[in-house]
Each structure stands twice: as structure tokens, then as C-alpha cells.
Amino acid sequence: MPSKPNRPRFIRAAPAVACLLAGLACLSWPDSAKAQATEYQVKAAFLLNFTKFIEWPPSAFSDSSAVFTICILGKDPFGRTLDDIVEGEAYSGRKIVVRRLSQSPAPQVCQIAFIGASGKEAQRLVSGLDRGPLIVGDGPGFLRDGGMIAFEIDNRRVRFNINAAAAENAGLKLSARLLTVARSVEK
């Protein structure tokens, strides 16, 4: 029997991760006080899984030993959930960490920036970011505010929309698999 070519681990794991993303997109929760916590557990899992379907250029990192950072700007809706989900995870050998920032970060600090604000505050935070991070936030207007991925609740399920042109302009390469799982893709 011929041997299979040695493929990078993330390519071998891609089908399983795609199934996980599809499953997360279909999760729903009961109407209760825990709904918000469950919603952000799903969103935190999405943030981690985006790292498996997006390629950042080397220039997105200050040096070869820099960690992969998920930054939260504005209100933090995750609490410890996001920290717990990324614990022990890595992107291309770089440890994934979470940072909470009160102002826009310096270049190469964040690879994913979750904007915990809406409207003019979201626009201000997005405009303060340098080219490079994946900019993620909530709501139907977030892509118009300059975001790249916008979470929405549809029939009690967490879904997301993508502005592919904005991500590509930032030097990010989005996997076709990620684009097919998105609710909508703006080009």
C-alpha cells in the first residue's frame, strides 16, 4: 500500500475542525439567565477555531518567538471563558494568549481583535487598529464599521458574516472552508 504524503497537522485536522465549526454554528441554548454565558462560550470557541482557518503573514508578529494574541478591546463579554478555551492551544507553534486592552494596541500586538462595543465606539476602536489583526465583533452593522467577522444570533444560534475583502486587505488568507461555513460573505 502506498504511503500517504506527510501533510502538516493543521491540514490533517481540517475536516474535524470544519465539523466542529459547523456544529458550533448550529448550537442553540434555552431562554434563561445562562443564555448570555452560553452565547459567549460558543463565540470564544469560534475565535479559537478561526486560528485554524486563517493564515496570518509573518509580518503580523514582532519576531519569531512572539505569541499569538487574541485581544479584547472595549467591554469584555467573555470573562474567563475565552482564557479557559485557549489554554494550552497554539497557532503554528506560537502559544495563544488573551489580552484585555483599554485602548488600541501597538502594531503586531494582536492577531485577533475582538471589539466589545457597537456603533461609534466600535468605529473608533476599529479605526485605531493597524493593518493586520482579524477584527471580530457583534451585530449586523459591525462589518460596515470596519470589522472582518461579525457574530449574529439567528434563531438562537451563533452565526457569523465575513467581509473577505477587508480581511484580504489586511494580508489575511481565509480558508475556503471558513467561507463556506459563514452565513454570508462580502467580497
TORPA-4810 file (N, C-alpha, C, O; in nm, 3 decimals):
<nodes>
NODE_1_0.085_-0.117_0.000_0.000_0.000_0.000_0.089_0.123_0.000_0.182_0.132_0.081_M
NODE_2_0.063_0.220_-0.091_0.146_0.339_-0.093_0.128_0.422_0.033_0.018_0.429_0.089_P
NODE_3_0.235_0.484_0.075_0.225_0.566_0.196_0.164_0.701_0.161_0.179_0.752_0.050_S
NODE_4_0.096_0.757_0.260_0.034_0.888_0.241_0.142_0.995_0.257_0.233_0.980_0.339_K
NODE_5_0.131_1.103_0.178_0.231_1.209_0.196_0.220_1.272_0.334_0.112_1.278_0.393_P
NODE_6_0.331_1.316_0.383_0.335_1.380_0.514_0.278_1.520_0.502_0.344_1.610_0.449_N
NODE_7_0.156_1.541_0.551_0.092_1.672_0.545_0.101_1.738_0.681_0.105_1.671_0.784_R
NODE_8_0.106_1.873_0.680_0.107_1.942_0.809_-0.014_1.902_0.893_-0.120_1.869_0.841_P
NODE_9_0.004_1.906_1.025_-0.100_1.864_1.118_-0.230_1.940_1.100_-0.338_1.881_1.109_R
NODE_10_-0.222_2.073_1.074_-0.345_2.150_1.062_-0.426_2.108_0.939_-0.548_2.120_0.939_F
NODE_11_-0.358_2.059_0.832_-0.432_2.013_0.714_-0.500_1.880_0.744_-0.613_1.858_0.703_I
NODE_12_-0.431_1.790_0.816_-0.492_1.661_0.851_-0.610_1.680_0.944_-0.706_1.603_0.939_R
NODE_13_-0.606_1.783_1.030_-0.713_1.806_1.126_-0.826_1.893_1.071_-0.929_1.908_1.135_A
NODE_14_-0.807_1.949_0.952_-0.906_2.042_0.897_-1.046_1.985_0.886_-1.141_2.054_0.923_A
NODE_15_-1.065_1.860_0.838_-1.203_1.810_0.831_-1.271_1.803_0.967_-1.389_1.835_0.979_P
NODE_16_-1.198_1.762_1.069_-1.257_1.754_1.203_-1.291_1.893_1.255_-1.395_1.912_1.318_A
NODE_17_-1.204_1.989_1.229_-1.230_2.125_1.275_-1.348_2.184_1.200_-1.428_2.258_1.259_V
NODE_18_-1.360_2.154_1.071_-1.475_2.203_0.994_-1.604_2.150_1.052_-1.704_2.223_1.062_A
NODE_19_-1.604_2.024_1.091_-1.724_1.967_1.154_-1.753_2.038_1.286_-1.869_2.065_1.318_C
NODE_20_-1.648_2.067_1.363_-1.667_2.138_1.489_-1.726_2.276_1.465_-1.819_2.317_1.535_L
NODE_21_-1.672_2.349_1.366_-1.726_2.481_1.335_-1.872_2.472_1.294_-1.954_2.553_1.338_L
NODE_22_-1.904_2.375_1.210_-2.044_2.360_1.167_-2.132_2.326_1.287_-2.244_2.377_1.298_A
NODE_23_-2.083_2.241_1.376_-2.160_2.206_1.495_-2.180_2.325_1.587_-2.289_2.345_1.641_G
NODE_24_-2.075_2.405_1.604_-2.087_2.524_1.687_-2.186_2.622_1.627_-2.260_2.689_1.700_L
NODE_25_-2.188_2.632_1.495_-2.279_2.725_1.430_-2.424_2.686_1.454_-2.514_2.771_1.447_A
NODE_26_-2.448_2.560_1.481_-2.586_2.512_1.499_-2.627_2.504_1.646_-2.743_2.473_1.676_C
NODE_27_-2.535_2.533_1.737_-2.570_2.526_1.878_-2.680_2.626_1.912_-2.682_2.737_1.859_L
NODE_28_-2.767_2.587_1.997_-2.867_2.681_2.048_-2.875_2.660_2.198_-2.821_2.562_2.250_S
NODE_29_-2.942_2.748_2.266_-2.949_2.739_2.410_-3.089_2.775_2.454_-3.163_2.842_2.381_W
NODE_30_-3.127_2.732_2.575_-3.260_2.766_2.625_-3.267_2.912_2.668_-3.165_2.974_2.697_P
NODE_31_-3.389_2.966_2.671_-3.408_3.101_2.721_-3.392_3.097_2.871_-3.478_3.045_2.943_D
NODE_32_-3.281_3.151_2.920_-3.255_3.152_3.063_-3.148_3.255_3.093_-3.094_3.319_3.002_S
NODE_33_-3.118_3.272_3.219_-3.014_3.366_3.260_-2.878_3.320_3.211_-2.787_3.403_3.198_A
NODE_34_-2.861_3.191_3.183_-2.733_3.139_3.136_-2.714_3.157_2.986_-2.607_3.125_2.934_K
NODE_35_-2.814_3.207_2.916_-2.805_3.219_2.771_-2.685_3.304_2.730_-2.614_3.268_2.636_A
NODE_36_-2.662_3.416_2.798_-2.551_3.501_2.761_-2.418_3.427_2.779_-2.331_3.435_2.692_Q
NODE_37_-2.401_3.358_2.889_-2.277_3.283_2.912_-2.258_3.179_2.803_-2.147_3.164_2.751_A
NODE_38_-2.362_3.108_2.768_-2.351_3.006_2.665_-2.319_3.069_2.531_-2.238_3.016_2.456_T
NODE_39_-2.381_3.181_2.499_-2.354_3.251_2.374_-2.206_3.284_2.363_-2.146_3.262_2.258_E
NODE_40_-2.147_3.336_2.469_-2.006_3.374_2.462_-1.912_3.256_2.475_-1.795_3.267_2.436_Y
NODE_41_-1.957_3.144_2.528_-1.876_3.023_2.521_-1.863_2.979_2.376_-1.755_2.942_2.331_Q
NODE_42_-1.973_2.985_2.302_-1.971_2.950_2.159_-1.884_3.048_2.082_-1.804_3.007_1.998_V
NODE_43_-1.898_3.177_2.109_-1.818_3.277_2.039_-1.670_3.260_2.071_-1.585_3.278_1.983_K
NODE_44_-1.637_3.226_2.195_-1.497_3.202_2.232_-1.442_3.083_2.154_-1.328_3.086_2.107_A
NODE_45_-1.521_2.979_2.141_-1.477_2.862_2.063_-1.456_2.900_1.917_-1.361_2.854_1.854_A
NODE_46_-1.543_2.984_1.863_-1.524_3.031_1.726_-1.393_3.108_1.714_-1.317_3.084_1.620_F
NODE_47_-1.364_3.198_1.807_-1.240_3.275_1.800_-1.119_3.183_1.793_-1.028_3.205_1.714_L
NODE_48_-1.118_3.081_1.877_-1.008_2.985_1.873_-1.004_2.913_1.739_-0.897_2.897_1.680_L
NODE_49_-1.119_2.869_1.692_-1.121_2.792_1.568_-1.090_2.876_1.445_-1.046_2.821_1.343_N
NODE_50_-1.111_3.006_1.451_-1.071_3.090_1.338_-0.921_3.076_1.313_-0.876_3.089_1.199_F
NODE_51_-0.842_3.051_1.418_-0.697_3.037_1.401_-0.661_2.918_1.314_-0.551_2.912_1.259_T
NODE_52_-0.750_2.823_1.302_-0.724_2.703_1.222_-0.761_2.721_1.075_-0.728_2.636_0.992_K
NODE_53_-0.831_2.831_1.043_-0.879_2.852_0.907_-0.835_2.985_0.846_-0.882_3.024_0.740_F
NODE_54_-0.745_3.052_0.914_-0.692_3.180_0.865_-0.541_3.175_0.878_-0.487_3.124_0.976_I
NODE_55_-0.474_3.229_0.777_-0.329_3.236_0.779_-0.286_3.382_0.793_-0.325_3.467_0.714_E
NODE_56_-0.205_3.409_0.895_-0.151_3.542_0.918_-0.013_3.550_0.855_0.062_3.452_0.859_W
NODE_57_0.022_3.664_0.797_0.157_3.678_0.740_0.261_3.688_0.851_0.227_3.728_0.963_P
NODE_58_0.385_3.653_0.823_0.490_3.667_0.925_0.500_3.808_0.982_0.538_3.826_1.098_P
NODE_59_0.465_3.909_0.902_0.474_4.047_0.949_0.371_4.080_1.057_0.377_4.187_1.118_S
NODE_60_0.276_3.988_1.083_0.177_4.010_1.189_0.237_3.988_1.328_0.171_4.015_1.428_A
NODE_61_0.360_3.940_1.334_0.426_3.910_1.461_0.554_3.993_1.473_0.622_4.017_1.373_F
NODE_62_0.585_4.036_1.593_0.704_4.119_1.614_0.833_4.042_1.589_0.932_4.100_1.544_S
NODE_63_0.833_3.912_1.618_0.950_3.829_1.592_0.908_3.682_1.591_0.791_3.651_1.613_D
NODE_64_1.002_3.594_1.567_0.971_3.451_1.552_0.928_3.385_1.683_0.871_3.275_1.680_S
NODE_65_0.954_3.450_1.797_0.915_3.389_1.924_0.790_3.453_1.984_0.748_3.416_2.094_S
NODE_66_0.730_3.548_1.913_0.612_3.618_1.965_0.494_3.522_1.979_0.478_3.430_1.899_A
NODE_67_0.412_3.545_2.080_0.292_3.463_2.099_0.182_3.511_2.004_0.191_3.620_1.948_V
NODE_68_0.081_3.429_1.987_-0.038_3.464_1.910_-0.137_3.522_2.010_-0.174_3.455_2.107_F
NODE_69_-0.180_3.646_1.988_-0.262_3.715_2.088_-0.402_3.745_2.037_-0.420_3.801_1.929_T
NODE_70_-0.500_3.706_2.117_-0.638_3.745_2.096_-0.664_3.860_2.194_-0.660_3.841_2.315_I
NODE_71_-0.690_3.979_2.139_-0.712_4.097_2.223_-0.861_4.127_2.232_-0.936_4.106_2.136_C
NODE_72_-0.902_4.175_2.346_-1.039_4.222_2.365_-1.029_4.371_2.390_-0.965_4.415_2.486_I
NODE_73_-1.094_4.449_2.303_-1.097_4.594_2.316_-1.238_4.634_2.352_-1.334_4.586_2.291_L
NODE_74_-1.253_4.722_2.450_-1.386_4.762_2.494_-1.436_4.665_2.600_-1.357_4.602_2.671_G
NODE_75_-1.567_4.653_2.610_-1.629_4.565_2.710_-1.591_4.419_2.686_-1.589_4.372_2.572_K
NODE_76_-1.560_4.349_2.793_-1.523_4.207_2.786_-1.645_4.120_2.819_-1.680_4.107_2.936_D
NODE_77_-1.710_4.062_2.718_-1.827_3.979_2.746_-1.792_3.833_2.779_-1.880_3.754_2.813_P
NODE_78_-1.663_3.797_2.771_-1.621_3.657_2.786_-1.592_3.616_2.929_-1.611_3.499_2.964_F
NODE_79_-1.545_3.708_3.013_-1.498_3.668_3.145_-1.380_3.573_3.128_-1.294_3.596_3.043_G
NODE_80_-1.376_3.467_3.206_-1.266_3.369_3.198_-1.287_3.266_3.087_-1.197_3.188_3.058_R
NODE_81_-1.404_3.266_3.024_-1.436_3.165_2.923_-1.332_3.158_2.813_-1.283_3.049_2.781_T
NODE_82_-1.297_3.271_2.754_-1.201_3.272_2.644_-1.064_3.224_2.690_-0.998_3.147_2.621_L
NODE_83_-1.021_3.270_2.808_-0.891_3.226_2.862_-0.888_3.074_2.878_-0.790_3.008_2.844_D
NODE_84_-0.998_3.019_2.931_-1.005_2.873_2.953_-1.002_2.797_2.821_-0.939_2.691_2.811_D
NODE_85_-1.069_2.850_2.719_-1.074_2.779_2.590_-0.939_2.779_2.520_-0.902_2.679_2.458_I
NODE_86_-0.862_2.889_2.529_-0.734_2.895_2.458_-0.618_2.835_2.538_-0.509_2.818_2.485_V
NODE_87_-0.642_2.803_2.664_-0.534_2.749_2.747_-0.474_2.623_2.682_-0.546_2.528_2.650_E
NODE_88_-0.343_2.625_2.664_-0.271_2.512_2.607_-0.279_2.505_2.455_-0.224_2.412_2.396_G
NODE_89_-0.345_2.600_2.390_-0.358_2.599_2.243_-0.244_2.677_2.179_-0.180_2.760_2.242_E
NODE_90_-0.220_2.647_2.049_-0.114_2.713_1.976_-0.154_2.737_1.831_-0.240_2.668_1.776_A
NODE_91_-0.091_2.837_1.771_-0.105_2.866_1.629_0.034_2.858_1.569_0.121_2.938_1.604_Y
NODE_92_0.057_2.763_1.481_0.187_2.745_1.415_0.302_2.748_1.516_0.404_2.812_1.493_S
NODE_93_0.284_2.677_1.626_0.387_2.668_1.728_0.393_2.785_1.824_0.476_2.786_1.915_G
NODE_94_0.308_2.884_1.806_0.304_3.000_1.894_0.192_2.981_1.996_0.079_2.950_1.959_R
NODE_95_0.224_2.999_2.121_0.124_2.990_2.227_0.016_3.097_2.203_0.048_3.210_2.168_K
NODE_96_-0.111_3.060_2.223_-0.221_3.155_2.211_-0.252_3.212_2.349_-0.271_3.137_2.445_I
NODE_97_-0.258_3.344_2.358_-0.289_3.413_2.484_-0.401_3.515_2.460_-0.429_3.554_2.347_V
NODE_98_-0.464_3.557_2.569_-0.570_3.657_2.565_-0.523_3.780_2.640_-0.468_3.769_2.750_V
NODE_99_-0.544_3.898_2.580_-0.512_4.024_2.646_-0.634_4.115_2.640_-0.703_4.120_2.538_R
NODE_100_-0.660_4.184_2.747_-0.768_4.282_2.753_-0.705_4.420_2.752_-0.622_4.452_2.838_R
NODE_101_-0.745_4.502_2.654_-0.683_4.632_2.636_-0.787_4.743_2.645_-0.900_4.726_2.600_L
NODE_102_-0.748_4.854_2.702_-0.840_4.967_2.713_-0.827_5.063_2.596_-0.912_5.150_2.577_S
NODE_103_-0.720_5.049_2.518_-0.701_5.134_2.401_-0.644_5.050_2.288_-0.601_4.937_2.309_Q
NODE_104_-0.644_5.106_2.168_-0.593_5.033_2.053_-0.448_4.996_2.076_-0.370_5.078_2.125_S
NODE_105_-0.411_4.874_2.042_-0.275_4.826_2.069_-0.173_4.878_1.969_-0.208_4.929_1.863_P
NODE_106_-0.048_4.863_2.006_0.061_4.893_1.916_0.062_4.788_1.804_0.005_4.681_1.821_A
NODE_107_0.127_4.817_1.691_0.133_4.719_1.582_0.191_4.586_1.629_0.277_4.582_1.718_P
NODE_108_0.145_4.480_1.572_0.192_4.343_1.594_0.164_4.289_1.733_0.222_4.189_1.774_Q
NODE_109_0.076_4.354_1.807_0.042_4.305_1.940_-0.071_4.203_1.932_-0.068_4.102_2.002_V
NODE_110_-0.171_4.230_1.848_-0.289_4.143_1.838_-0.298_4.079_1.700_-0.277_4.144_1.598_C
NODE_111_-0.329_3.951_1.698_-0.356_3.884_1.572_-0.508_3.874_1.551_-0.555_3.873_1.437_Q
NODE_112_-0.583_3.866_1.660_-0.729_3.876_1.655_-0.767_3.986_1.754_-0.720_3.988_1.868_I
NODE_113_-0.852_4.078_1.709_-0.902_4.184_1.796_-1.054_4.171_1.803_-1.123_4.193_1.704_A
NODE_114_-1.105_4.134_1.921_-1.249_4.129_1.941_-1.290_4.265_1.996_-1.238_4.311_2.097_F
NODE_115_-1.385_4.329_1.927_-1.431_4.462_1.966_-1.558_4.445_2.049_-1.662_4.406_1.996_I
NODE_116_-1.549_4.476_2.176_-1.663_4.464_2.267_-1.737_4.596_2.277_-1.755_4.649_2.387_G
NODE_117_-1.779_4.648_2.163_-1.851_4.776_2.159_-1.935_4.777_2.032_-1.923_4.688_1.948_A
NODE_118_-2.021_4.878_2.019_-2.101_4.891_1.898_-2.109_5.037_1.858_-2.066_5.126_1.932_S
NODE_119_-2.163_5.061_1.740_-2.183_5.197_1.692_-2.055_5.277_1.681_-1.953_5.227_1.633_G
NODE_120_-2.060_5.402_1.726_-1.946_5.493_1.714_-1.825_5.445_1.794_-1.711_5.464_1.752_K
NODE_121_-1.851_5.382_1.908_-1.739_5.330_1.988_-1.668_5.218_1.912_-1.545_5.212_1.913_E
NODE_122_-1.742_5.130_1.845_-1.681_5.024_1.764_-1.602_5.085_1.650_-1.490_5.042_1.622_A
NODE_123_-1.658_5.184_1.582_-1.588_5.251_1.473_-1.457_5.312_1.522_-1.355_5.302_1.455_Q
NODE_124_-1.460_5.376_1.639_-1.339_5.437_1.695_-1.232_5.332_1.724_-1.115_5.351_1.691_R
NODE_125_-1.273_5.221_1.786_-1.177_5.116_1.819_-1.121_5.051_1.693_-1.001_5.024_1.685_L
NODE_126_-1.207_5.024_1.596_-1.162_4.963_1.470_-1.066_5.056_1.397_-0.962_5.012_1.349_V
NODE_127_-1.098_5.184_1.389_-1.013_5.278_1.317_-0.877_5.296_1.384_-0.780_5.337_1.319_S
NODE_128_-0.868_5.267_1.513_-0.741_5.278_1.585_-0.648_5.159_1.565_-0.533_5.163_1.607_G
NODE_129_-0.698_5.054_1.501_-0.616_4.935_1.480_-0.531_4.950_1.355_-0.575_5.007_1.255_L
NODE_130_-0.409_4.898_1.361_-0.324_4.894_1.243_-0.366_4.778_1.154_-0.444_4.692_1.196_D
NODE_131_-0.316_4.777_1.034_-0.342_4.669_0.940_-0.283_4.541_0.998_-0.170_4.542_1.045_R
NODE_132_-0.358_4.433_0.994_-0.301_4.306_1.037_-0.390_4.218_1.120_-0.404_4.100_1.088_G
NODE_133_-0.454_4.270_1.227_-0.535_4.176_1.305_-0.668_4.143_1.237_-0.723_4.223_1.161_P
NODE_134_-0.717_4.024_1.266_-0.852_3.987_1.228_-0.943_4.060_1.325_-0.931_4.043_1.446_L
NODE_135_-1.034_4.143_1.273_-1.120_4.226_1.357_-1.258_4.162_1.365_-1.328_4.150_1.265_I
NODE_136_-1.296_4.120_1.487_-1.420_4.047_1.510_-1.506_4.124_1.609_-1.454_4.185_1.703_V
NODE_137_-1.637_4.121_1.588_-1.729_4.187_1.680_-1.869_4.133_1.665_-1.891_4.031_1.600_G
NODE_138_-1.964_4.202_1.725_-2.104_4.159_1.728_-2.193_4.250_1.645_-2.169_4.370_1.634_D
NODE_139_-2.296_4.191_1.587_-2.404_4.267_1.528_-2.398_4.286_1.378_-2.292_4.278_1.317_G
NODE_140_-2.515_4.312_1.321_-2.525_4.324_1.175_-2.450_4.444_1.118_-2.408_4.439_1.003_P
NODE_141_-2.432_4.551_1.195_-2.363_4.669_1.146_-2.212_4.664_1.162_-2.143_4.756_1.118_G
NODE_142_-2.160_4.559_1.224_-2.017_4.556_1.256_-1.930_4.554_1.131_-1.823_4.615_1.131_F
NODE_143_-1.971_4.485_1.026_-1.891_4.483_0.904_-1.885_4.623_0.842_-1.781_4.662_0.788_L
NODE_144_-1.993_4.698_0.850_-1.994_4.837_0.800_-1.902_4.926_0.883_-1.850_5.026_0.834_R
NODE_145_-1.883_4.890_1.010_-1.796_4.968_1.098_-1.649_4.936_1.076_-1.563_4.993_1.144_D
NODE_146_-1.618_4.847_0.982_-1.479_4.813_0.951_-1.437_4.675_0.997_-1.322_4.636_0.979_G
NODE_147_-1.530_4.601_1.057_-1.498_4.466_1.103_-1.481_4.367_0.989_-1.521_4.393_0.875_G
NODE_148_-1.421_4.254_1.020_-1.398_4.149_0.921_-1.490_4.030_0.943_-1.535_3.966_0.848_M
NODE_149_-1.518_4.000_1.071_-1.613_3.894_1.104_-1.710_3.950_1.207_-1.669_4.007_1.309_I
NODE_150_-1.839_3.934_1.179_-1.943_3.984_1.269_-2.030_3.868_1.315_-2.091_3.798_1.233_A
NODE_151_-2.035_3.847_1.446_-2.125_3.747_1.503_-2.267_3.802_1.504_-2.290_3.920_1.526_F
NODE_152_-2.362_3.713_1.479_-2.504_3.747_1.491_-2.576_3.627_1.552_-2.531_3.513_1.540_E
NODE_153_-2.687_3.655_1.616_-2.772_3.548_1.668_-2.886_3.532_1.569_-2.958_3.627_1.539_I
NODE_154_-2.902_3.411_1.520_-3.007_3.380_1.423_-3.082_3.258_1.474_-3.026_3.149_1.480_D
NODE_155_-3.207_3.277_1.511_-3.289_3.167_1.563_-3.218_3.100_1.681_-3.210_2.977_1.689_N
NODE_156_-3.166_3.184_1.774_-3.097_3.140_1.895_-2.968_3.064_1.866_-2.922_2.987_1.950_R
NODE_157_-2.910_3.084_1.751_-2.783_3.021_1.715_-2.681_3.129_1.683_-2.714_3.233_1.626_R
NODE_158_-2.557_3.102_1.720_-2.450_3.195_1.687_-2.407_3.168_1.544_-2.369_3.056_1.509_V
NODE_159_-2.412_3.271_1.463_-2.368_3.265_1.323_-2.267_3.377_1.303_-2.250_3.462_1.390_R
NODE_160_-2.200_3.376_1.188_-2.109_3.486_1.160_-2.110_3.519_1.012_-2.132_3.433_0.927_F
NODE_161_-2.084_3.648_0.985_-2.072_3.701_0.850_-1.929_3.747_0.833_-1.863_3.786_0.930_N
NODE_162_-1.879_3.743_0.709_-1.739_3.777_0.682_-1.730_3.885_0.576_-1.800_3.880_0.475_I
NODE_163_-1.643_3.983_0.600_-1.604_4.079_0.498_-1.468_4.032_0.448_-1.364_4.069_0.503_N
NODE_164_-1.470_3.948_0.343_-1.348_3.886_0.292_-1.252_3.990_0.235_-1.130_3.975_0.249_A
NODE_165_-1.304_4.094_0.172_-1.218_4.197_0.114_-1.137_4.268_0.222_-1.018_4.292_0.205_A
NODE_166_-1.201_4.300_0.334_-1.130_4.367_0.444_-1.021_4.276_0.501_-0.911_4.323_0.530_A
NODE_167_-1.051_4.148_0.516_-0.951_4.054_0.568_-0.833_4.041_0.471_-0.718_4.042_0.513_A
NODE_168_-0.863_4.028_0.343_-0.756_4.016_0.243_-0.672_4.144_0.238_-0.550_4.137_0.222_E
NODE_169_-0.736_4.261_0.251_-0.662_4.388_0.252_-0.567_4.396_0.371_-0.467_4.467_0.366_N
NODE_170_-0.599_4.323_0.478_-0.512_4.320_0.596_-0.402_4.215_0.584_-0.322_4.197_0.676_A
NODE_171_-0.399_4.144_0.471_-0.296_4.043_0.449_-0.331_3.906_0.504_-0.245_3.819_0.512_G
NODE_172_-0.458_3.885_0.542_-0.501_3.757_0.596_-0.552_3.668_0.484_-0.619_3.715_0.392_L
NODE_173_-0.520_3.540_0.492_-0.568_3.443_0.394_-0.675_3.358_0.460_-0.647_3.283_0.554_K
NODE_174_-0.798_3.370_0.410_-0.911_3.296_0.465_-0.928_3.165_0.391_-0.926_3.162_0.268_L
NODE_175_-0.945_3.057_0.464_-0.969_2.926_0.406_-1.105_2.922_0.338_-1.201_2.982_0.387_S
NODE_176_-1.114_2.851_0.228_-1.243_2.833_0.160_-1.340_2.762_0.252_-1.461_2.787_0.245_A
NODE_177_-1.291_2.677_0.338_-1.379_2.606_0.433_-1.445_2.703_0.529_-1.562_2.688_0.562_R
NODE_178_-1.370_2.802_0.575_-1.427_2.903_0.665_-1.535_2.982_0.592_-1.641_3.009_0.648_L
NODE_179_-1.508_3.019_0.468_-1.604_3.097_0.391_-1.734_3.021_0.367_-1.841_3.081_0.363_L
NODE_180_-1.725_2.888_0.351_-1.847_2.810_0.327_-1.931_2.795_0.452_-2.051_2.772_0.442_T
NODE_181_-1.871_2.807_0.570_-1.946_2.794_0.695_-2.011_2.927_0.734_-2.107_2.929_0.812_V
NODE_182_-1.960_3.037_0.680_-2.014_3.169_0.713_-2.157_3.183_0.663_-2.196_3.125_0.561_A
NODE_183_-2.235_3.261_0.737_-2.373_3.288_0.697_-2.376_3.370_0.569_-2.457_3.344_0.480_R
NODE_184_-2.287_3.470_0.558_-2.273_3.548_0.436_-2.130_3.594_0.423_-2.058_3.606_0.522_S
NODE_185_-2.088_3.619_0.299_-1.952_3.665_0.272_-1.960_3.786_0.179_-2.014_3.778_0.069_V
NODE_186_-1.906_3.899_0.225_-1.895_4.018_0.142_-1.759_4.016_0.076_-1.657_3.994_0.142_E
NODE_187_-1.759_4.038_-0.055_-1.630_4.035_-0.127_-1.587_4.170_-0.169_-1.482_4.185_-0.230_K
</nodes>
